[in-house]
Amino acid sequence: MEIVYRALVMFFFLWLITRVVGRTTLGELSTFELLLYVTMGDLIQQAVTQQDYSVTSGILAISVFALLTIGLGWLQRRYRRTRPLVHGVPYVVVENGEPVLETMRMERLSMDDLIGAARQEGFERFADIKFAVMETNGRISFFARSDSNGKSGADDPPPVG
């Protein structure tokens, strides 16, 4: 039964760490960060099972993690107010062509990362962006400003030369 308690503690610790680290960091891991998370996973396994390598202990620890994941999913579907806590909320990071610096600072999103994401979506200038939203998974959704013809700036071909 001790393994269940250890798995509970480690699950919520991991959940807390992933919420604190932030979306952009988890969305794009460097090689070092990936190795760090893999190593952390091994250390957590040892903490949960106390070096017990039995199949029963492994199944029990994984089952606790799986049940907690399912439980958190059910909780956020059943009670809407828990969704921001469990899953996070999207934030507007560009509004009317202007970066929202306070939100970017809060989400630890650099101007270089925002510019790179906008370029990948085909935007040359912030002025072409009506608004951009950092989604709960760390991706940024861009919405183009429409010109007087109803055409968005994102559909224009890039300048030649």
N, C-alpha and C positions, 0 to 999 in steps of 0.2 A: 504493500500500500504506500510505502514511502516513495516509491518511484512515481506514483501518480502525483503526489504533492510536489515533488521536484520538477516534474514535467509542467505542472500548473505554473509554478513560480517562473520557470525559464520561458514558457510561452509568453506570459505577460511582460517579462523583461524584454524579450525580442520584439514584441509588438511596440512597446514603449520606445525602444531604440530606433526602430524604423520610423516612428512618428517624429522623433526628435531630430534625426539625421536629415529629414526633409525629402521632398519629392525629386528635386533635380539631381541630388546626389545618388539616389537609388535608381533613377531613370537611366543614368549614363555612368557606369562604373569604370574606373581606370583598372589596369591590370593589377596594380597594388591593392586597390580597394577590394577587388574580387578575391584575391588571395587572402586578404584580411578577413572577409566574411566567411570564406571556406574554413579558415583556421578557427574563427570564432564558433562556427557550427560544430567543429570537432570538439572544442573545449566545452561547449554546452552539452554535447552528447555525454562527455565524461562526467560532467556535473550532474546530469539527470540520472545516469545509470551507475554512478560510483564505480566505474571501471568494470561493471558487470556486463559481460559480453554474451549473455544468454539470449536465445531467440525470444523467449517469453518477455524479458525486460525490454528488448527492442520493440517488439510488437506493442507492448503496453505503453511505452513512451510515445511512439508514433500515433497510437490510437488516441491518446490524450490530446496531442496537438491537432489531430484531424477533427475530433469532437469539438474542441474549442473553436477551431476555424469555422466549422458548420454552425456552431452556436452564435458566434459573432455575426455571421451572415444572416441568420434567422433574426437576431436581435435588431439589426439595422433595417430589415424588411418589415418587421412587426411594429417597431416603435420608431417613427420618423425622426424623433428628437435625438436618437442615439446615432443617427447616420453621420453627422459631422464629427463626432468623437471617434467612431469606429473607422470610417472611410475617408474623412476629410471633406473639405469644401473647395470648389473651384474659386479662383481669384482673378479679377480683371487686372492685367499687367500693362495693357496699352488701352487708352481711352481717347477717342477722337484724334488719333495720330500722335499722342503724347504718352511716353512711358510713365507709369504710376510708380514713382521712385520709392515711396514708403512701402508699398506692397512688394516690390522687388526686393527691398532690403529685408523685409519680414520673411520672405520665401528664399532668401539667399540666392537670388537670380541675378547674375551679372549682366551688364549691358552688352558685353560681347556675346554671351549665350543667347540673349534675346535677339540681337542683330543676326546671329547665325541662324536661328530658328526662322526668322522672318525671311531671310534669303532663301532658305530651303523651300519655303512655301511660295517663292516667286515675287516677294516684295522688295523693291529697290529702296523705298523710303518709308519712314514711319507715317508720313502724310497720307500714304495710300491705305493705311490700316484704320478701319472704323473702330474696332476694338480687338483685343487679344485676351484670351482666357487661359490661365494655367490650370489644367484639369487636375483631378485628384490623382491621376497616375503619373504626373510630372510632364506630360506632353502639353504643348501650347497650341491652342486652336486660334486661327486668325480669321477675321471677318473683314472683307474688303469694303472700302468706301466706294459708293457709286458716284459716277460723274453725272452730268446733266442728261446724258443719253441713256442712263440706267445701266451703263456698262461698268463693271468693276475694274479697278486699276490692276488687279492681280492677273487679269486675262490678257493684258497688253503684252506684246512680245518685247523681249529685252532690246535695248538699243544696240544697233550694229556699229562696229568700229570702235 
